[in-house]
Amino acid sequence: MAHVVRAALVQATWTGDTESMIAKHEEHAREAARQGARVIGFQEVFNAPYFCQVQDPAHYRWAEPVPEGPTVTRMRALARETGMVLVVPVFEVEQSGFYYNTAAVIDADGTYLGKYRKHHIPQVEGFWEKYYFRPGNAGWPVFDTAVGRVGVYICYDRHFPEGWRQLGLQGAQLVYNPSATHRGLSAHLWRLEQPAAAVANEYFVAAINRVGREEYGDNDFYGTSYFVDPRGQLVGEAAGDTEEQLLVRDLDFGLIDRVRQQWAFYRDRRPDAYEGLVQP
């Protein structure tokens, strides 16, 4: 039997300050709710610019606790207002000197369900993330939400298949992949990696990218956010590459079981043969 979830994502341009950025996302969420969406996800560190284009201690000012900080508190109220599940990526401070690239997951009644901390931290031109973030240490949680089992994998994580698989093994039906990636060598991977992960692990993926240029560097974030199904096919069209956009799509979670029965990748796994994959 069909189990259709109307899901949303936002690719956004930076406004110049946190207050207006959060307010803009609140309005996108309300519009998604008016369109019948039951879950929505925002882009990487959604309430700030992508400050990792530079290495400057001034940018620690964007960090806040999770879930006690002002942004997650405000998003919990938004979830209660709209009746939607929210995936909320922010810059987290746990204690002095302990900072993470994090996404909070909030249920449709405003309950804070937990967080995912980005595991794989890049340190290359334009993406100086090791300057700011510790590697994630909270595992690969999959959250039981009002719409089903939702996981998160953040930006650079998408290049590493192990986490995608962990989320699948824990029963994820939809994985949000909030990102900040720019035109260049990896642009062609944007249309390859998330569909490949959706196929290999047989679930839906919401791939979210920022859009536009920001004041801290030359990165040109190219949007083209999309939803992809367990067969690797886009659900509707992708967003454009230059403009802010809200996408709302119907995801048939019943397709997950049909694909897993047909392709049987989980049946044919060989974990007994994979020991060498985790050796240093």
C-alpha positions in Angstrom: 0.0 0.0 0.0 1.3 3.5 -0.9 2.7 5.5 2.0 3.2 8.9 0.4 5.1 11.6 2.4 5.0 15.2 1.1 8.5 16.5 1.8 10.2 19.8 1.3 13.7 21.4 1.1 15.0 24.9 0.8 18.0 26.2 -1.1 18.7 29.7 0.0 20.8 32.8 -0.6 22.6 34.4 2.3 20.7 37.5 3.6 23.6 39.2 5.5 22.5 38.5 9.0 21.2 35.6 11.2 17.8 37.1 12.1 16.6 37.7 8.6 18.0 34.3 7.5 16.0 32.5 10.1 12.9 34.6 9.4 13.2 33.7 5.7 13.4 30.0 6.4 10.4 30.3 8.7 8.4 31.7 5.9 9.6 29.0 3.5 8.5 26.4 6.1 5.1 28.0 6.5 4.6 28.0 2.7 5.7 24.3 2.6 3.1 23.5 5.3 0.4 25.4 3.3 1.3 23.1 0.3 0.9 20.1 2.6 4.5 19.2 3.4 5.1 17.2 6.5 8.9 17.3 6.7 11.4 20.0 5.6 15.2 20.3 5.6 17.5 23.3 5.4 21.0 23.8 4.0 24.3 23.3 5.8 24.7 25.9 8.7 21.5 27.4 7.4 21.4 30.4 9.8 24.9 31.7 8.8 27.0 32.4 5.8 29.4 29.6 4.7 32.2 31.2 6.7 34.5 28.2 6.1 35.8 29.9 3.0 38.2 31.7 5.4 40.0 30.9 8.6 39.1 33.6 11.1 38.3 33.2 14.8 35.6 35.9 14.4 33.4 33.2 12.9 33.1 31.3 16.1 30.4 33.8 16.9 28.0 31.8 14.8 28.1 28.8 17.1 25.4 28.0 19.7 24.4 25.1 21.8 22.1 22.3 20.5 19.3 22.0 21.5 19.4 24.8 24.1 20.5 27.5 21.7 18.2 30.2 20.3 17.9 28.8 16.8 16.9 25.3 17.7 14.5 26.7 20.3 12.9 28.8 17.7 12.7 25.9 15.2 11.0 23.8 17.8 8.3 26.5 18.0 8.1 26.5 14.2 7.6 22.7 14.1 4.8 23.0 16.6 3.2 25.8 14.6 3.4 24.1 11.2 3.1 20.4 12.3 6.2 19.5 10.3 9.3 17.5 11.0 12.4 19.9 10.7 16.0 19.1 9.9 18.0 22.1 11.1 21.7 22.3 10.4 23.7 24.7 12.6 27.2 25.4 14.0 27.2 23.7 17.4 29.3 24.6 20.5 29.2 21.8 23.1 31.6 23.5 25.5 34.6 25.8 25.1 36.8 24.4 22.3 34.4 21.7 21.2 32.6 22.7 18.0 30.7 20.6 15.5 28.9 20.9 12.2 25.5 19.6 13.4 21.9 19.1 12.3 19.1 18.9 14.9 16.1 16.9 14.1 12.8 18.1 15.5 9.5 16.2 15.4 6.2 17.6 14.2 5.1 18.4 17.7 8.3 20.4 18.5 10.0 17.5 20.3 13.8 17.6 19.9 14.7 14.1 18.8 18.5 14.4 18.6 21.4 15.5 16.5 23.7 14.3 13.8 27.3 15.6 13.8 29.2 15.7 10.5 31.8 12.9 10.5 34.1 13.9 7.6 35.6 17.3 7.8 37.4 18.8 4.7 40.4 21.1 4.9 41.0 22.3 1.3 40.9 25.6 -0.5 37.6 27.3 0.1 36.5 24.7 2.6 38.6 25.2 5.7 36.4 23.3 8.0 39.0 21.6 10.3 39.8 25.1 11.5 36.3 25.2 13.1 34.8 21.7 13.5 35.8 18.6 15.4 34.8 15.3 13.6 31.4 14.0 14.6 31.3 11.6 17.5 27.6 10.9 17.8 27.3 8.0 15.4 24.7 7.6 12.6 21.4 8.1 14.3 18.1 7.5 12.4 15.2 9.3 14.0 11.6 8.0 14.4 9.6 10.9 13.3 5.9 11.6 12.5 6.7 10.9 8.8 8.9 7.9 9.2 12.6 7.1 9.8 14.8 10.1 8.9 18.6 10.4 8.8 21.1 13.1 8.1 24.4 13.1 6.3 26.1 16.5 5.9 27.9 17.8 2.7 31.4 16.4 2.4 30.1 13.2 4.1 28.4 12.3 0.8 31.8 11.3 -0.7 32.1 8.4 1.8 29.8 5.4 1.3 30.2 4.0 4.7 27.8 6.5 6.5 25.2 6.1 3.8 25.2 2.4 4.5 25.1 2.8 8.2 21.9 4.9 7.8 20.4 2.3 5.6 21.2 -0.5 8.0 19.4 1.4 10.8 16.3 1.7 8.7 16.4 5.2 7.2 13.6 5.9 4.7 14.7 9.5 3.9 18.1 11.0 4.4 18.6 14.7 4.2 22.0 15.8 2.8 22.4 19.5 3.6 25.4 20.9 1.7 27.4 24.0 0.6 29.2 23.1 -2.6 30.4 25.3 -5.5 31.0 25.2 -9.2 34.2 23.4 -10.0 35.8 20.0 -10.0 33.1 18.4 -7.8 30.0 19.9 -9.6 29.5 16.8 -11.8 29.5 14.6 -8.7 26.5 16.4 -7.4 24.2 14.5 -9.8 26.1 11.2 -9.3 26.8 10.6 -5.6 23.4 11.1 -4.0 21.5 9.1 -6.6 24.1 6.4 -6.4 23.7 6.3 -2.6 19.9 6.2 -2.9 20.3 3.2 -5.2 22.9 1.4 -3.1 21.0 1.8 0.1 17.5 1.8 -1.3 16.0 4.9 0.4 15.1 8.5 -0.6 17.7 11.3 -0.4 17.1 15.0 -0.2 20.2 16.8 -1.6 20.3 20.4 -0.6 22.9 23.0 -1.8 23.3 26.7 -1.1 22.9 29.1 -4.0 24.7 32.3 -4.9 27.9 34.0 -3.8 28.6 35.2 -0.3 31.0 37.8 1.2 33.7 35.5 2.6 35.1 34.0 -0.5 34.8 33.2 -4.2 32.7 30.1 -3.9 29.7 30.2 -6.3 27.1 27.9 -4.8 25.0 26.4 -7.6 21.9 25.1 -5.9 20.3 22.4 -8.1 18.9 20.8 -5.0 16.7 17.7 -5.5 14.9 14.7 -4.2 15.9 11.2 -5.5 14.1 7.9 -5.1 15.5 4.4 -4.3 15.8 3.7 -8.0 18.1 6.7 -8.4 15.5 8.7 -10.3 14.8 12.4 -9.5 11.4 13.1 -8.0 10.2 15.9 -10.1 12.7 18.4 -11.5 15.8 19.7 -9.6 15.9 23.3 -8.4 17.6 25.9 -10.6 21.3 26.9 -10.2 21.0 30.6 -9.6 17.9 31.3 -7.5 16.6 30.6 -4.1 13.9 27.9 -4.2 11.5 25.8 -2.1 10.9 22.3 -3.4 7.9 20.3 -2.3 7.7 16.7 -3.6 5.6 13.6 -2.9 7.7 10.6 -1.8 6.2 7.1 -2.0 7.8 5.3 0.9 6.1 2.1 -0.3 8.7 2.1 -3.2 11.4 1.3 -0.6 10.0 -2.1 0.1 9.3 -2.8 -3.5 12.9 -1.9 -4.5 14.4 -3.9 -1.7 12.4 -7.0 -2.6 13.3 -6.6 -6.3 17.0 -5.7 -6.0 17.7 -7.5 -2.7 21.0 -5.6 -2.0 20.6 -6.0 1.8 20.0 -9.8 1.4 23.2 -10.1 -0.6 25.6 -8.1 1.6 28.7 -9.9 2.9 29.7 -8.2 6.1 31.6 -11.4 7.0 34.0 -10.5 4.1 34.3 -6.7 4.8 36.7 -6.7 7.8 39.6 -5.2 5.8 37.5 -2.1 5.0 37.9 -0.8 8.5 41.6 -1.4 9.0 43.7 1.8 9.2 
